[in-house]
């Protein structure tokens, strides 16, 4: 029977609440014609069964429409139709149809990372005595993993195992393995897989290739190629039963490419050749990435040639190099500094016939040329992309491309190019330009003006920074630009944040004369109790902690002093970065701002260490941020 000609035409014009209650995709039905009957709308007599057809309700609709036609009468008519048809169509609460709808809703919320709303949906369904099945709860479990909330995932897993619960299956364990892998909890993932193999896992699921590949992928993502290989060796009987898989070998290659020995991935290809497995494009791309990360560009280019040969031999375009192949090689050539080979590869990429350059490809070219030290060439490709975007708005460059070039020209003090790129970003950039992007553009213009010694321009841009007024903080690079500006101009107007550099201090000065000597700071030992030294924290916000050899092992902040009987070693934070006493003030400030700390450990000028404290290196002093940077009162 064709119900679309009968009842559904009338129902589709009902309120949105009614259509959701019906649980039917009424949007696919033809539009209702309120001025005529449902039978007239179909062009013939109704095919509805007796008792709910047009004889039962449509005649009244026709009379109401002809005589009155008012909204109130139409609403009354629709209500009567709904009451007549609902008993036939209405689904029982908690039915399989409604559970499928609930599961679909969970999948939508998962993509939005709205985990609390998902649990609220399930809780409300249980309050209405819905019998939630395993498929729906597995979808909730997937949502927990997607939102990186493993604690809730395992709580739900335990709930599924309770008496009267829906139980677990192989899909449940696959999701848990995926979650443990993404959280880099590989040891727990191995234990879980072992319990599945030995049959001790609740529910006694069958170990499958999906479980193995999930764990192999987790190891590969973590760069643990040897552990990924170990999974295949440990469960060799299962691997042999299903045979070697191109998917598994691709995962192994990915693992080696992310490990400390990326060139070991080439041995996997030899193993594939031994088993007679034909590499696919993804295999070649992963091998090329491994060679790029291993610094063997000659082998990477040779692999691309082999791709072309294999594609020609098999007469298959699926093996031809794609945009990923070229962008990977371009990045490797940029890092090696081979600008001529890079430009040749870009030309070959543009002349390829099996793909079209998109915005991501152009952005990769721009980034590679910047890395290779050729920003003018990069600017040319940005202009080319902007011209293409005039015909196709999907090609409009993102703010990233403009900012990447602005960073380079800001270092060189090219105010004109930075200002031009800033203007073009606001007018030509595609997508959303965040407030952080706009503030960084302003900071880069300040940096360029300071580098070019255009003090008035830098001060003017600084005065009009909207981000500071709306609560956005300066970036590390912006802070350094402002400090340089103040050092050049002795600019002390209370208009910017976060700090002012004292007039007597130059950025090129050595920190040797500014640091606080070890004896003056009076570091504390970690075995002391807070009660014994609590008065010092009323005067100082941070105090270094040292061992008996004078090496700094941590710092205690006054904000952490809650337990009066606690040992200092129990409440101290990680040790601060280390810097040589011969370093400049600018270098020290850069390290302070980058590490977001208030204190640096100063070691002997003969030490070459920078950023982390060497073993058994005694501190000769400490460099405090408040000794050189004075916060403004706003």
SEBA-544106 format. One record per residue (C-alpha): residue in three letters; x, y, z. Coordinates in steps of 0.05 Angstrom, whole numbers, padded with zeros to 5 digits, always signed. Layout:
residues N
ALAXYZ;...
END
This chain:
residues 634
UNK+00000+00000+00000;UNK+00023+00070-00015;UNK+00012+00106+00050;UNK+00046+00169+00024;UNK-00018+00185-00015;UNK-00064+00176+00044;UNK-00049+00193+00116;UNK+00022+00219+00111;UNK+00004+00278+00067;UNK-00042+00304+00120;UNK+00005+00288+00177;UNK+00064+00324+00144;UNK+00029+00391+00154;UNK+00021+00380+00228;UNK+00064+00414+00281;UNK+00136+00397+00292;UNK+00120+00366+00358;UNK+00071+00318+00325;UNK+00121+00297+00272;UNK+00174+00282+00324;UNK+00123+00242+00364;UNK+00106+00201+00303;UNK+00179+00183+00293;UNK+00173+00183+00217;UNK+00215+00220+00166;UNK+00155+00261+00144;UNK+00201+00312+00111;UNK+00206+00264+00053;UNK+00131+00263+00042;UNK+00098+00311-00006;UNK+00075+00379+00022;UNK+00006+00379+00051;UNK-00050+00416+00017;UNK-00093+00445+00073;UNK-00144+00473+00025;UNK-00165+00405-00001;UNK-00173+00335+00025;UNK-00117+00283+00028;UNK-00152+00243-00026;UNK-00155+00303-00072;UNK-00081+00316-00060;UNK-00065+00246-00084;UNK-00105+00256-00147;UNK-00154+00200-00132;UNK-00189+00160-00079;UNK-00153+00146-00014;UNK-00120+00078-00005;UNK-00123+00081+00071;UNK-00157+00023+00108;UNK-00227+00030+00132;UNK-00236+00066+00197;UNK-00180+00115+00186;UNK-00191+00135+00113;UNK-00220+00199+00084;UNK-00292+00177+00100;UNK-00275+00181+00173;UNK-00242+00249+00178;UNK-00230+00282+00110;UNK-00302+00302+00098;UNK-00301+00345+00161;UNK-00235+00376+00137;UNK-00267+00395+00071;UNK-00327+00425+00105;UNK-00284+00465+00154;UNK-00238+00489+00099;UNK-00294+00510+00052;UNK-00337+00544+00105;UNK-00286+00576+00152;UNK-00213+00564+00132;UNK-00190+00593+00198;UNK-00126+00572+00234;UNK-00165+00549+00296;UNK-00209+00502+00256;UNK-00149+00473+00219;UNK-00112+00460+00285;UNK-00174+00426+00313;UNK-00178+00383+00250;UNK-00105+00363+00254;UNK-00113+00345+00327;UNK-00172+00300+00310;UNK-00132+00267+00253;UNK-00074+00256+00300;UNK-00118+00224+00354;UNK-00148+00179+00301;UNK-00084+00155+00268;UNK-00036+00154+00327;UNK-00059+00087+00358;UNK-00041+00053+00293;UNK+00028+00086+00283;UNK+00052+00102+00353;UNK+00113+00062+00374;UNK+00119+00033+00442;UNK+00168+00069+00488;UNK+00236+00036+00487;UNK+00221-00003+00424;UNK+00276-00022+00375;UNK+00257+00036+00331;UNK+00265+00086+00387;UNK+00331+00055+00409;UNK+00358+00063+00339;UNK+00337+00136+00340;UNK+00371+00144+00408;UNK+00434+00111+00382;UNK+00435+00158+00322;UNK+00428+00217+00368;UNK+00486+00192+00410;UNK+00530+00188+00348;UNK+00513+00260+00330;UNK+00529+00284+00400;UNK+00594+00244+00399;UNK+00619+00284+00340;UNK+00604+00347+00379;UNK+00639+00319+00441;UNK+00577+00331+00484;UNK+00588+00273+00531;UNK+00545+00301+00588;UNK+00485+00307+00543;UNK+00494+00235+00520;UNK+00492+00209+00592;UNK+00432+00253+00606;UNK+00396+00222+00547;UNK+00410+00152+00570;UNK+00391+00168+00642;UNK+00324+00197+00620;UNK+00311+00136+00577;UNK+00323+00090+00636;UNK+00276+00131+00679;UNK+00222+00116+00628;UNK+00238+00042+00636;UNK+00271+00035+00568;UNK+00311-00029+00561;UNK+00377-00001+00535;UNK+00412-00053+00492;UNK+00485-00068+00481;UNK+00489-00031+00414;UNK+00467+00034+00446;UNK+00514+00028+00505;UNK+00572+00011+00459;UNK+00556+00077+00424;UNK+00561+00112+00492;UNK+00626+00076+00505;UNK+00653+00101+00438;UNK+00632+00171+00458;UNK+00672+00166+00522;UNK+00734+00144+00483;UNK+00723+00199+00432;UNK+00720+00250+00488;UNK+00782+00220+00522;UNK+00743+00203+00585;UNK+00768+00133+00600;UNK+00745+00135+00673;UNK+00673+00140+00651;UNK+00685+00089+00597;UNK+00707+00036+00647;UNK+00651+00055+00695;UNK+00602+00042+00639;UNK+00638-00023+00623;UNK+00629-00046+00695;UNK+00555-00026+00692;UNK+00545-00068+00630;UNK+00573-00128+00667;UNK+00527-00122+00726;UNK+00470-00173+00735;UNK+00413-00153+00692;UNK+00458-00112+00648;UNK+00463-00118+00573;UNK+00531-00152+00576;UNK+00592-00140+00532;UNK+00618-00166+00466;UNK+00678-00162+00420;UNK+00658-00092+00398;UNK+00660-00069+00471;UNK+00731-00094+00479;UNK+00752-00064+00413;UNK+00729+00004+00436;UNK+00765-00003+00503;UNK+00830-00024+00467;UNK+00824+00037+00422;UNK+00814+00083+00482;UNK+00873+00054+00520;UNK+00916+00062+00458;UNK+00897+00135+00447;UNK+00912+00149+00520;UNK+00981+00115+00512;UNK+00963+00064+00566;UNK+00994+00008+00526;UNK+01009-00037+00584;UNK+00936-00040+00604;UNK+00917-00051+00531;UNK+00964-00111+00527;UNK+00934-00139+00592;UNK+00864-00131+00564;UNK+00882-00166+00499;UNK+00915-00222+00537;UNK+00852-00233+00578;UNK+00812-00238+00513;UNK+00861-00289+00486;UNK+00862-00332+00549;UNK+00786-00330+00557;UNK+00787-00295+00624;UNK+00754-00231+00599;UNK+00682-00224+00622;UNK+00634-00243+00566;UNK+00687-00289+00536;UNK+00693-00251+00470;UNK+00729-00283+00411;UNK+00798-00254+00394;UNK+00795-00225+00324;UNK+00840-00190+00275;UNK+00805-00125+00292;UNK+00830-00130+00364;UNK+00901-00144+00341;UNK+00902-00087+00290;UNK+00872-00039+00342;UNK+00930-00053+00389;UNK+00981-00052+00332;UNK+00954+00016+00311;UNK+00959+00041+00383;UNK+01032+00021+00386;UNK+01044+00052+00318;UNK+01013+00118+00339;UNK+01058+00119+00400;UNK+01120+00104+00357;UNK+01128+00036+00391;UNK+01144-00003+00328;UNK+01178-00060+00366;UNK+01117-00070+00410;UNK+01072-00069+00349;UNK+01116-00123+00319;UNK+01112-00160+00385;UNK+01036-00163+00381;UNK+01040-00200+00315;UNK+01093-00248+00342;UNK+01055-00262+00406;UNK+00991-00279+00369;UNK+01023-00312+00309;UNK+00972-00369+00305;UNK+00915-00320+00293;UNK+00958-00279+00245;UNK+00975-00342+00206;UNK+00903-00364+00204;UNK+00879-00300+00172;UNK+00941-00290+00129;UNK+00986-00229+00121;UNK+00946-00164+00112;UNK+00966-00101+00074;UNK+00930-00063+00129;UNK+00973-00092+00183;UNK+01037-00078+00145;UNK+01016-00006+00134;UNK+01007+00001+00209;UNK+01077-00028+00221;UNK+01107+00021+00172;UNK+01071+00078+00207;UNK+01099+00054+00273;UNK+01171+00054+00247;UNK+01162+00122+00215;UNK+01144+00151+00283;UNK+01198+00114+00321;UNK+01270+00133+00333;UNK+01292+00090+00275;UNK+01245+00109+00218;UNK+01288+00077+00163;UNK+01273+00009+00193;UNK+01206+00015+00156;UNK+01242-00004+00092;UNK+01252-00074+00120;UNK+01177-00082+00125;UNK+01172-00071+00051;UNK+01222-00126+00039;UNK+01180-00172+00082;UNK+01118-00153+00042;UNK+01155-00171-00022;UNK+01174-00238+00008;UNK+01100-00254+00021;UNK+01080-00229-00048;UNK+01039-00170-00021;UNK+01031-00113-00071;UNK+01042-00045-00038;UNK+00988+00007-00046;UNK+00993+00082-00049;UNK+00986+00089+00026;UNK+01044+00040+00035;UNK+01089+00081-00010;UNK+01068+00147+00023;UNK+01083+00118+00092;UNK+01151+00093+00068;UNK+01167+00161+00038;UNK+01149+00195+00103;UNK+01195+00147+00140;UNK+01252+00165+00093;UNK+01239+00239+00102;UNK+01240+00232+00177;UNK+01302+00190+00172;UNK+01337+00243+00130;UNK+01345+00198+00068;UNK+01316+00242+00014;UNK+01349+00203-00043;UNK+01313+00140-00022;UNK+01248+00179-00014;UNK+01252+00205-00085;UNK+01270+00135-00110;UNK+01207+00108-00077;UNK+01165+00159-00115;UNK+01197+00135-00180;UNK+01180+00064-00161;UNK+01108+00085-00150;UNK+01104+00111-00221;UNK+01136+00048-00249;UNK+01088+00003-00211;UNK+01029+00045-00234;UNK+01053+00039-00307;UNK+01066-00035-00301;UNK+00998-00050-00270;UNK+00963+00002-00312;UNK+00931+00031-00249;UNK+00925+00104-00232;UNK+00913+00084-00159;UNK+00988+00076-00150;UNK+01008+00143-00180;UNK+01036+00195-00131;UNK+00982+00239-00101;UNK+00982+00306-00066;UNK+01004+00272-00001;UNK+01065+00242-00035;UNK+01087+00309-00063;UNK+01075+00350-00001;UNK+01114+00300+00041;UNK+01173+00303-00007;UNK+01168+00379-00010;UNK+01172+00384+00065;UNK+01233+00338+00067;UNK+01269+00377+00012;UNK+01254+00442+00050;UNK+01284+00415+00115;UNK+01346+00392+00077;UNK+01354+00462+00047;UNK+01353+00438-00025;UNK+01315+00497-00054;UNK+01326+00478-00128;UNK+01300+00407-00120;UNK+01242+00436-00080;UNK+01222+00483-00135;UNK+01228+00427-00187;UNK+01184+00383-00144;UNK+01132+00438-00138;UNK+01131+00447-00214;UNK+01122+00372-00223;UNK+01066+00373-00172;UNK+01030+00429-00209;UNK+01036+00391-00275;UNK+01008+00326-00248;UNK+00944+00303-00282;UNK+00914+00254-00231;UNK+00897+00307-00179;UNK+00883+00381-00172;UNK+00920+00426-00123;UNK+00875+00448-00066;UNK+00885+00499-00011;UNK+00921+00449+00034;UNK+00971+00434-00021;UNK+00986+00508-00033;UNK+00993+00519+00042;UNK+01043+00462+00045;UNK+01083+00494-00011;UNK+01083+00561+00025;UNK+01105+00529+00091;UNK+01160+00490+00055;UNK+01188+00551+00020;UNK+01189+00589+00086;UNK+01227+00532+00119;UNK+01276+00531+00060;UNK+01289+00605+00071;UNK+01254+00631+00009;UNK+01196+00674+00035;UNK+01192+00715-00030;UNK+01176+00651-00069;UNK+01126+00633-00015;UNK+01093+00701-00023;UNK+01087+00688-00098;UNK+01048+00624-00086;UNK+01003+00658-00035;UNK+00986+00711-00087;UNK+00972+00655-00138;UNK+00925+00622-00088;UNK+00889+00687-00076;UNK+00877+00696-00151;UNK+00850+00625-00156;UNK+00804+00639-00097;UNK+00771+00695-00137;UNK+00741+00641-00182;UNK+00732+00589-00127;UNK+00719+00612-00056;UNK+00736+00543-00030;UNK+00809+00559-00045;UNK+00812+00621-00001;UNK+00876+00615+00041;UNK+00869+00607+00116;UNK+00898+00656+00165;UNK+00956+00608+00178;UNK+00987+00623+00110;UNK+00986+00698+00122;UNK+01013+00693+00193;UNK+01069+00645+00172;UNK+01095+00696+00123;UNK+01085+00754+00171;UNK+01129+00719+00223;UNK+01186+00716+00173;UNK+01181+00788+00150;UNK+01171+00813+00221;UNK+01239+00785+00241;UNK+01270+00822+00183;UNK+01236+00887+00201;UNK+01198+00891+00135;UNK+01140+00934+00160;UNK+01110+00945+00091;UNK+01101+00870+00076;UNK+01075+00855+00146;UNK+01024+00911+00143;UNK+01002+00889+00073;UNK+00995+00816+00094;UNK+00956+00837+00155;UNK+00907+00876+00112;UNK+00901+00819+00061;UNK+00888+00769+00117;UNK+00828+00809+00141;UNK+00798+00814+00071;UNK+00820+00751+00034;UNK+00828+00697+00087;UNK+00776+00641+00086;UNK+00742+00611+00146;UNK+00739+00643+00215;UNK+00794+00691+00234;UNK+00798+00684+00309;UNK+00814+00741+00357;UNK+00879+00705+00372;UNK+00898+00708+00298;UNK+00883+00782+00295;UNK+00922+00797+00358;UNK+00982+00758+00333;UNK+00980+00798+00268;UNK+00982+00862+00310;UNK+01039+00835+00352;UNK+01079+00817+00289;UNK+01068+00888+00263;UNK+01096+00915+00329;UNK+01155+00867+00323;UNK+01169+00890+00252;UNK+01164+00963+00272;UNK+01212+00952+00331;UNK+01261+00915+00287;UNK+01258+00973+00237;UNK+01264+01023+00295;UNK+01197+01055+00277;UNK+01180+01069+00349;UNK+01119+01112+00337;UNK+01085+01061+00293;UNK+01098+01006+00345;UNK+01070+01050+00401;UNK+01009+01068+00360;UNK+00993+00995+00344;UNK+01004+00977+00417;UNK+00956+01031+00441;UNK+00901+01004+00396;UNK+00908+00930+00412;UNK+00836+00907+00420;UNK+00857+00840+00448;UNK+00888+00869+00511;UNK+00825+00909+00526;UNK+00783+00846+00518;UNK+00828+00804+00564;UNK+00873+00769+00514;UNK+00944+00763+00538;UNK+01005+00777+00495;UNK+01041+00717+00467;UNK+01113+00702+00485;UNK+01135+00733+00420;UNK+01091+00794+00433;UNK+01119+00802+00503;UNK+01190+00803+00476;UNK+01171+00854+00423;UNK+01140+00899+00476;UNK+01201+00892+00520;UNK+01247+00911+00462;UNK+01202+00970+00448;UNK+01207+00994+00519;UNK+01282+00984+00519;UNK+01289+01026+00457;UNK+01241+01082+00476;UNK+01241+01082+00552;UNK+01166+01082+00541;UNK+01133+01082+00609;UNK+01061+01101+00594;UNK+01013+01056+00632;UNK+00978+01029+00570;UNK+01004+00960+00558;UNK+01015+00894+00594;UNK+01048+00853+00621;UNK+01114+00885+00642;UNK+01162+00943+00638;UNK+01237+00936+00635;UNK+01276+00982+00681;UNK+01315+01038+00647;UNK+01382+01016+00674;UNK+01377+00946+00643;UNK+01393+00930+00571;UNK+01371+00868+00534;UNK+01442+00856+00513;UNK+01470+00858+00584;UNK+01496+00794+00615;UNK+01454+00765+00671;UNK+01517+00757+00713;UNK+01508+00826+00744;UNK+01432+00819+00752;UNK+01425+00750+00780;UNK+01418+00738+00854;UNK+01477+00701+00885;UNK+01465+00633+00915;UNK+01480+00657+00986;UNK+01432+00716+00981;UNK+01373+00674+00957;UNK+01383+00625+01015;UNK+01352+00562+00983;UNK+01319+00512+01029;UNK+01329+00437+01037;UNK+01273+00390+01017;UNK+01272+00352+01084;UNK+01250+00414+01122;UNK+01179+00422+01146;UNK+01137+00481+01124;UNK+01124+00500+01196;UNK+01198+00514+01207;UNK+01205+00564+01149;UNK+01133+00588+01139;UNK+01151+00661+01153;UNK+01195+00665+01091;UNK+01135+00651+01046;UNK+01101+00714+01072;UNK+01157+00754+01041;UNK+01175+00712+00980;UNK+01128+00681+00929;UNK+01176+00627+00906;UNK+01237+00595+00940;UNK+01284+00544+00907;UNK+01296+00476+00939;UNK+01366+00445+00936;UNK+01399+00380+00956;UNK+01461+00373+00998;UNK+01505+00384+00936;UNK+01473+00451+00921;UNK+01435+00426+00860;UNK+01365+00455+00852;UNK+01314+00399+00855;UNK+01251+00441+00855;UNK+01215+00504+00877;UNK+01161+00517+00928;UNK+01109+00571+00914;UNK+01073+00606+00970;UNK+01007+00589+00935;UNK+01021+00515+00949;UNK+01032+00524+01024;UNK+00968+00494+01053;UNK+00992+00438+01099;UNK+01034+00468+01155;UNK+01066+00401+01174;UNK+01083+00380+01103;UNK+01155+00371+01080;UNK+01179+00419+01028;UNK+01198+00361+00982;UNK+01125+00339+00983;UNK+01097+00406+00960;UNK+01152+00430+00914;UNK+01142+00436+00839;UNK+01190+00413+00783;UNK+01258+00447+00781;UNK+01261+00510+00737;UNK+01302+00514+00673;UNK+01377+00527+00675;UNK+01417+00582+00640;UNK+01490+00600+00637;UNK+01514+00662+00675;UNK+01543+00689+00610;UNK+01475+00690+00575;UNK+01442+00756+00556;UNK+01381+00786+00590;UNK+01341+00777+00526;UNK+01356+00703+00525;UNK+01338+00696+00598;UNK+01273+00733+00589;UNK+01255+00691+00529;UNK+01266+00627+00570;UNK+01225+00655+00628;UNK+01166+00672+00584;UNK+01170+00609+00543;UNK+01173+00563+00604;UNK+01122+00607+00642;UNK+01164+00606+00706;UNK+01185+00660+00755;UNK+01256+00634+00768;UNK+01316+00608+00729;UNK+01375+00569+00758;UNK+01441+00602+00738;UNK+01501+00556+00730;UNK+01574+00570+00715;UNK+01592+00608+00652;UNK+01635+00550+00631;UNK+01573+00506+00625;UNK+01541+00500+00557;UNK+01474+00476+00585;UNK+01412+00515+00569;UNK+01340+00499+00587;UNK+01351+00439+00632;UNK+01396+00431+00692;UNK+01457+00386+00682;UNK+01471+00328+00728;UNK+01511+00349+00791;UNK+01517+00421+00766;UNK+01516+00467+00827;UNK+01476+00531+00821;UNK+01516+00595+00827;UNK+01455+00639+00831;UNK+01383+00651+00810;UNK+01351+00697+00759;UNK+01283+00722+00782;UNK+01232+00751+00735;UNK+01211+00806+00783;UNK+01283+00831+00786;UNK+01279+00856+00714;UNK+01205+00858+00697;UNK+01159+00901+00737;UNK+01084+00889+00727;UNK+01042+00950+00710;UNK+00985+00969+00755;UNK+00922+00972+00713;
END
